[in-house]
Amino acid sequence: MFEWNAEQYSKFKEERTLPAIALANSINSENVRAALDVGCGIGNSTAVLKRRFPNAKIIGADYSDDMLAAARKNNPELEFRKLDASTDLVNICDQFDVVFSNACIQWIPNHRLLIKRLMGLLNENGTLAIQIPQQAKHPMHRIIKNMAESEKWKRKISASRGFHILTEEEYFDLLSGLSGNFRMWETTYFHAMPSHQSIVEWYKGTGLRPFLEQLNDGDKDEFEKDVLTETQRYYPIQQNGEILFPFPRLFMTAVK
């Protein structure tokens, strides 16, 4: 498991929080007494949940000590716990009216089992709310993966990061077997980025990390430069000098 860097991740906090706001606003229930934010990161999504349900007990959970330290610093009024969602869900005794996960479970394998376990944490009529980046539809993931598998880099990068994501049809079948009241939808966020380097900086906080951590400092800089070159080739500069950075995301809610 690679290490997360809260400072790097926070560089695009506002943009990363937009889907969390949309996901929280999609939850119809107002009678929420307790909610769990799985993969809370720096706590921005946990704060969104608290604003959406101000009278509820909100718990943020993450396995990264660095992310949790930032979350507690940014939101001292909220409760945060260390949790590895791939192994620790079976040990949770609490029940919740909302189990929420924004841009987290793509890092966790076996979604069929994972989503069943997340649903198992809900009270009757509770809501599971999940948002996942649509990795397979995102050009930057192909750019990074193709670079890692190129002749120049394949001997230095032993394994590409795998995507633990099902197809939309598979999620539909899974949710239809768990809930009689669920929704799925996709939203593409068109972020205006100041430069191509800023897109690379975005990914240094997430998808580039598993690749960079396999390299020494000199090779890290070189790999980053190669990714930047391909990014410049793919994304045109708009008339105002900014870079249009479309980011598709899949949303799902299911009532127990």
WOWO-V912902 format. One record per residue. RES is the residue in three letters. SS is DSSP state (alpha for helix, beta for strand, coil for the rest). Layout:
BEGIN
res & ss
RES & SS
RES & SS
END
This chain:
BEGIN
res & ss
MET & coil
PHE & coil
GLU & coil
TRP & coil
ASN & coil
ALA & alpha
GLU & alpha
GLN & alpha
TYR & alpha
SER & alpha
LYS & alpha
PHE & alpha
LYS & alpha
GLU & alpha
GLU & alpha
ARG & alpha
THR & alpha
LEU & alpha
PRO & alpha
ALA & alpha
ILE & alpha
ALA & alpha
LEU & alpha
ALA & alpha
ASN & alpha
SER & coil
ILE & coil
ASN & coil
SER & coil
GLU & coil
ASN & coil
VAL & coil
ARG & coil
ALA & beta
ALA & beta
LEU & beta
ASP & beta
VAL & beta
GLY & coil
CYS & coil
GLY & coil
ILE & coil
GLY & coil
ASN & alpha
SER & alpha
THR & alpha
ALA & alpha
VAL & alpha
LEU & alpha
LYS & alpha
ARG & alpha
ARG & alpha
PHE & coil
PRO & coil
ASN & coil
ALA & coil
LYS & beta
ILE & beta
ILE & beta
GLY & beta
ALA & beta
ASP & beta
TYR & coil
SER & coil
ASP & alpha
ASP & alpha
MET & alpha
LEU & alpha
ALA & alpha
ALA & alpha
ALA & alpha
ARG & alpha
LYS & alpha
ASN & alpha
ASN & coil
PRO & coil
GLU & coil
LEU & coil
GLU & beta
PHE & beta
ARG & beta
LYS & beta
LEU & coil
ASP & coil
ALA & coil
SER & coil
THR & coil
ASP & coil
LEU & alpha
VAL & alpha
ASN & alpha
ILE & coil
CYS & coil
ASP & coil
GLN & coil
PHE & beta
ASP & beta
VAL & beta
VAL & beta
PHE & beta
SER & beta
ASN & beta
ALA & coil
CYS & coil
ILE & alpha
GLN & alpha
TRP & alpha
ILE & coil
PRO & coil
ASN & coil
HIS & alpha
ARG & alpha
LEU & alpha
LEU & alpha
ILE & alpha
LYS & alpha
ARG & alpha
LEU & alpha
MET & alpha
GLY & alpha
LEU & coil
LEU & beta
ASN & beta
GLU & beta
ASN & beta
GLY & beta
THR & beta
LEU & beta
ALA & beta
ILE & beta
GLN & beta
ILE & beta
PRO & beta
GLN & coil
GLN & alpha
ALA & alpha
LYS & alpha
HIS & coil
PRO & alpha
MET & alpha
HIS & alpha
ARG & alpha
ILE & alpha
ILE & alpha
LYS & alpha
ASN & alpha
MET & alpha
ALA & alpha
GLU & coil
SER & coil
GLU & coil
LYS & coil
TRP & coil
LYS & coil
ARG & coil
LYS & coil
ILE & coil
SER & coil
ALA & coil
SER & coil
ARG & coil
GLY & coil
PHE & coil
HIS & coil
ILE & coil
LEU & coil
THR & coil
GLU & alpha
GLU & alpha
GLU & alpha
TYR & alpha
PHE & alpha
ASP & alpha
LEU & alpha
LEU & alpha
SER & alpha
GLY & coil
LEU & coil
SER & coil
GLY & coil
ASN & coil
PHE & beta
ARG & beta
MET & beta
TRP & beta
GLU & beta
THR & beta
THR & beta
TYR & beta
PHE & beta
HIS & beta
ALA & beta
MET & beta
PRO & coil
SER & coil
HIS & alpha
GLN & alpha
SER & alpha
ILE & alpha
VAL & alpha
GLU & alpha
TRP & alpha
TYR & alpha
LYS & alpha
GLY & coil
THR & coil
GLY & coil
LEU & coil
ARG & alpha
PRO & alpha
PHE & alpha
LEU & alpha
GLU & coil
GLN & coil
LEU & coil
ASN & coil
ASP & alpha
GLY & alpha
ASP & alpha
LYS & alpha
ASP & alpha
GLU & alpha
PHE & alpha
GLU & alpha
LYS & alpha
ASP & alpha
VAL & alpha
LEU & alpha
THR & alpha
GLU & alpha
THR & alpha
GLN & alpha
ARG & alpha
TYR & alpha
TYR & coil
PRO & coil
ILE & beta
GLN & coil
GLN & coil
ASN & coil
GLY & coil
GLU & coil
ILE & beta
LEU & beta
PHE & beta
PRO & beta
PHE & beta
PRO & beta
ARG & beta
LEU & beta
PHE & beta
MET & beta
THR & beta
ALA & beta
VAL & beta
LYS & coil
END
